[in-house]
Every structure is written in C-alpha cells, then in structure tokens.
Amino acid sequence: MSKNQTPSKTGRPEAFNATVQGKLESALAILKVRYARNFPAFIKAVTDYQEKLGALSQAGSKLSGELSRLGGLYKNSYGQSMARLGQSLLETDQLRNQLAGNLNTRFSGPMDKSLSNEKQKFASNEKKVQKTIATYEAELQKMVQNLAKEQVAGTNRILENVAAITKKVQEFDAVNVEMLRDLQQSQQKQFIEWSEKWHAGMSAQLDFHEAMEKKLEKIAPLWDPAVADGADAGQEGQEGEESEKVTHARADID
C-alpha cells in the first residue's frame, strides 16, 4: 500500500474520503454527533439562560420589595427615592421575564420541537443510507468473487464480468450522489430554519437591551445621593426661610 493509501481510522484508505461515498459517510458521522450532542447542548444553553433570567427576576423582585418597604419607613426625600427605586427595579425585572418568555417562544421552544422531529428523520435516513451502501457493497463483492472464479471461462467471460462490475459501480456512484445531495439539501433547509429562529431570538435580546437602557436611564438619578440631598437641602432652605420670617415678625411686634 502506498503512502497515498494510508488506512484511516475506519480501515479505509485516505483516498476513500475524497469519493462521493466517503463524503456521504463523513457527513453522516458529523451530523450524528451534532444531533446527539451539539444541537441539544446549544438549546440547553439557551434554556439555562432563560432559567437564570427567571431566577434573577425573582431575586430582583424581593430586593425591590424590601427597598420599597424600607423607603416607607423614612418620611423624607431619601425614603421617597428609595421607594421609587424599588418600584423601578420591579419594572426592570418584568423586562427580564419578558425576555425569557420571548426567547422560549421565538427560539428554544420551536427549535426543541423541531430538533426532536429532525433527529427522528435523520435516524431513519441514516439507516436507509447504510442499508443501501451495504447492499451495493455486498453485490459488488459477490461480482468480484465471481470474476475470480470465472477467469478460467476465457477472456470474453472476464470482459463481461468486468463490464457488469463497472456498470454496477457507476450505478452505485449515482445513488451515492443522490443520497448526498438529499442530505445536503435537508441540512441546508434546517440551517435556514435555525438561522431564522436564532435571529428572532436575538431580536428579542436586542429589544430587551434597548428597553432596559431606557429604563436604567430613567431611574439613574435615583441612585445619586445628590438628588436626595438636593431635595433635603431645598426643604431645609425653605424651612430656614420660614423660620427667619417668623423671627422678623416677632421682632416687629416687639
């Protein structure tokens, strides 16, 4: 065996990988791993993200509730700011819940169902392809054995057997080409579906970030102590002015 015919892990020569049958078997092997591991893992990563969003929303709701209750204990501008902050944080948690729901509706839900159907179709097609390949290989092996046995029948018989083998190989190649084309077309269709659903999921993510940015910009001043300080300062200034007026009024009376 030459260097160009080094056996692969499957026991076939490396040159086999360049044939249509080699490409077909390689594509089946790759897709089998994707259906068993890659696709499910990707969907699970998205659903885990959705669950984390839900958990974060629950924690945020508890925090916003405590902030609101704590703010209610202080009858001043600090307490008012804290209460408003608690209410605003509750609204941001609602945005997270909305994102989790949209991701499930637009991507993980439909694709989980689609993956289940596609896995069944692939398993059925894989069996069909493997059975077809095994049938042709068995027929060709039998024809080659007959060729060896019938060499004693003379040149004409040998030529007939060689012609029959050549015709069967061409037929096998044509079948492999068709099966590979069907497999590629189905995968292209699936890729388009995944891309469209993922785009819808990312659109939901974009909507969330835009809405969250607006919400945070709106509540940003509530985090700034200067807001409350300014409010208290204004209140204290007003009380000081009123006290000064009372003092002047008493002085006039005296």
C-alpha positions in Angstrom: 0.0 0.0 0.0 1.4 3.4 -1.0 1.6 6.5 1.2 -1.4 7.9 -0.5 -3.4 4.9 0.6 -2.7 5.0 4.3 -5.6 3.4 6.1 -7.9 5.8 8.1 -9.4 5.1 11.4 -12.3 3.4 9.6 -9.9 1.0 8.0 -10.4 2.5 4.5 -7.6 4.2 2.5 -7.4 8.0 2.8 -8.3 8.4 -0.8 -11.7 7.0 0.0 -12.6 10.2 1.8 -12.5 12.1 -1.5 -15.1 9.8 -3.1 -18.8 10.6 -3.0 -19.4 7.6 -0.7 -16.6 8.8 1.5 -18.1 12.3 1.7 -21.6 10.8 2.4 -20.4 8.6 5.2 -18.3 11.5 6.7 -21.4 13.8 6.6 -23.5 11.2 8.3 -20.9 10.8 11.1 -20.6 14.6 11.6 -24.4 15.0 11.7 -24.8 12.1 14.1 -22.6 13.9 16.6 -24.4 17.2 16.1 -27.8 15.7 16.7 -26.6 13.7 19.7 -24.5 16.5 21.4 -24.1 19.9 19.6 -27.7 20.8 18.8 -29.1 19.7 22.2 -26.3 21.4 24.1 -27.0 24.7 22.3 -30.7 24.6 23.0 -30.0 23.7 26.7 -27.6 26.7 27.0 -30.4 29.0 25.9 -33.0 27.4 28.2 -30.4 27.6 31.1 -30.1 31.3 30.3 -33.8 31.7 30.4 -33.9 30.0 33.8 -31.2 32.3 35.1 -33.2 35.3 33.9 -36.2 34.0 35.8 -34.1 33.4 39.0 -32.6 36.9 38.7 -36.0 38.4 38.3 -37.2 36.7 41.4 -34.3 37.9 43.4 -34.8 41.4 42.0 -38.4 41.3 42.9 -37.5 40.5 46.5 -35.0 43.3 46.5 -37.4 45.9 45.1 -40.0 44.9 47.7 -37.5 45.4 50.5 -36.4 48.7 49.1 -40.0 49.9 48.9 -40.8 48.8 52.4 -37.6 50.4 53.8 -38.2 53.6 51.9 -41.7 53.8 53.5 -40.1 53.9 56.9 -38.4 57.2 56.2 -40.7 60.2 55.7 -38.2 62.3 53.8 -36.8 62.6 50.3 -34.4 59.7 50.9 -37.2 57.4 51.7 -39.2 58.6 48.7 -36.2 58.0 46.4 -35.7 54.5 47.9 -39.4 53.6 47.4 -39.3 54.9 43.8 -36.1 52.9 43.2 -37.8 49.7 44.5 -40.7 50.2 42.1 -38.4 50.9 39.2 -36.3 47.8 39.8 -39.5 45.8 39.8 -40.2 47.1 36.3 -36.7 46.0 35.1 -37.4 42.5 36.5 -40.5 42.4 34.4 -38.3 43.1 31.3 -36.2 40.1 32.2 -39.2 37.9 32.5 -40.4 39.2 29.1 -37.1 38.4 27.5 -37.1 34.8 28.9 -40.7 34.3 27.5 -39.7 35.7 24.1 -36.7 33.5 23.9 -38.8 30.5 24.7 -41.5 31.5 22.2 -39.2 32.6 19.4 -36.3 30.1 19.6 -35.9 27.4 22.3 -39.5 26.2 22.2 -39.9 25.8 18.4 -36.3 24.5 18.0 -36.6 21.9 20.7 -39.7 20.5 19.0 -38.0 20.8 15.6 -34.9 19.1 16.8 -36.9 16.1 18.0 -38.5 15.7 14.6 -35.2 16.2 12.8 -33.4 13.6 14.9 -36.1 11.0 14.0 -35.8 11.9 10.3 -32.0 11.7 10.4 -32.0 8.4 12.2 -34.4 6.9 9.6 -32.4 8.4 6.7 -29.1 7.1 8.2 -30.5 3.6 8.4 -31.7 3.8 4.8 -28.3 5.1 3.5 -26.3 2.5 5.5 -28.6 -0.3 4.2 -28.3 1.0 0.6 -24.5 1.1 0.9 -24.3 -2.3 2.5 -26.5 -3.8 -0.3 -24.4 -2.4 -3.1 -21.1 -3.3 -1.4 -22.3 -6.9 -0.9 -23.4 -7.1 -4.6 -20.0 -5.8 -5.8 -18.1 -8.1 -3.6 -20.1 -11.0 -5.0 -19.5 -9.9 -8.5 -15.7 -9.6 -7.9 -15.7 -13.1 -6.4 -17.5 -14.4 -9.5 -14.9 -12.7 -11.7 -12.1 -14.5 -9.9 -13.9 -17.8 -10.2 -14.8 -17.5 -13.9 -11.4 -16.5 -15.1 -11.0 -20.0 -16.5 -14.1 -19.4 -18.7 -12.0 -17.3 -21.0 -11.4 -13.7 -22.0 -14.9 -12.9 -23.2 -16.4 -14.0 -19.9 -13.9 -11.9 -18.0 -14.7 -8.9 -20.1 -18.4 -9.4 -19.5 -17.9 -9.6 -15.7 -15.7 -6.5 -15.7 -18.3 -4.6 -17.7 -21.0 -5.7 -15.3 -18.9 -4.6 -12.3 -18.2 -1.3 -14.0 -21.9 -0.7 -14.6 -22.7 -1.6 -11.0 -20.0 0.8 -9.7 -21.4 3.6 -11.8 -24.9 2.9 -10.6 -23.6 2.9 -7.0 -21.9 6.2 -7.5 -25.1 7.7 -9.0 -27.1 6.5 -5.9 -24.4 7.9 -3.6 -24.5 11.3 -5.4 -28.3 11.4 -5.0 -28.2 10.4 -1.3 -25.5 13.0 -0.6 -27.5 15.7 -2.4 -30.6 14.9 -0.5 -28.7 15.0 2.8 -27.1 18.4 1.9 -30.4 19.9 0.9 -32.1 18.8 4.1 -29.3 20.2 6.1 -29.4 23.5 4.2 -33.1 23.7 4.9 -32.5 23.0 8.6 -29.7 25.6 8.7 -32.0 28.2 7.3 -34.7 27.4 9.9 -32.2 27.6 12.8 -30.8 30.9 11.5 -34.3 32.4 11.2 -35.3 31.3 14.7 -32.0 32.4 16.2 -32.4 35.8 14.5 -35.8 36.1 16.1 -34.3 35.2 19.5 -31.5 37.8 19.1 -34.1 40.4 18.1 -35.8 39.7 21.5 -32.4 40.1 23.1 -31.9 43.4 21.3 -35.4 44.6 22.3 -34.6 43.8 25.9 -31.4 45.7 26.0 -32.9 48.8 24.4 -35.8 48.8 26.8 -33.5 48.1 29.7 -31.3 51.0 28.7 -34.2 53.4 28.6 -35.4 52.1 32.0 -32.0 52.5 33.6 -31.5 56.0 32.2 -34.8 56.9 33.7 -34.0 55.6 37.2 -30.3 56.5 37.2 -30.9 59.8 39.2 -32.5 57.7 42.0 -29.1 56.1 42.6 -27.4 59.5 43.0 -27.4 60.8 46.6 -27.2 64.3 45.3 -30.8 64.0 44.2 -32.0 63.3 47.7 -29.5 65.8 49.2 -30.8 68.4 46.9 -34.3 67.7 47.8 -33.5 67.8 51.5 -31.4 71.0 51.1 -34.3 72.6 49.3 -36.6 71.5 52.1 -34.2 72.8 54.8 -33.8 76.1 52.9 -37.5 76.6 52.7 -37.8 75.8 56.5 -35.0 78.2 57.2 -36.7 81.0 55.2 -39.9 80.4 57.1 -38.1 80.4 60.4 -36.4 83.7 59.5 -39.7 85.3 58.6 -41.2 84.3 61.9 -38.2 85.8 63.7 -38.5 89.1 61.8 -42.2 89.1 62.5 -41.7 88.7 66.2 -39.0 91.4 66.1 -41.5 93.8 64.5 -44.1 93.0 67.2 -41.6 93.6 69.9 
